[in-house]
Amino acid sequence: MRISATIVCCAALLACAGAWAQPDSKRQDGKPRQLKEEDRQRLREDMREVYRDRQATRPERPRPMSEEERQRLLRDVEEANRTLRRK
């Protein structure tokens, strides 16, 4: 009984350790921390670079299908379904 209570207490402490280790988001006077101007600028530049890289690697959008292509695809799918049902 004593060992299981000790194990439960240790497990609870370990589960809460991550939350206790987090830095406090508010200063002593209760106001949230402010980023320095240069930190904010660096963060903006980093995010711009990330979005620029993401934009460069994004594949082009396919063009919309013409009415002919859509009808041809529909016929092909219907024919394939009929073929599968016969087998």
ABEGO torsion letter per residue (X at the ends): XAAAAAAAAAAAAAAAAAAAABBBABBAAGBBBBBBAAAAAAAAAAAAAAAAAAAAABBBBBBBBBAAAAAAAAAAAAAAAAAAAAX
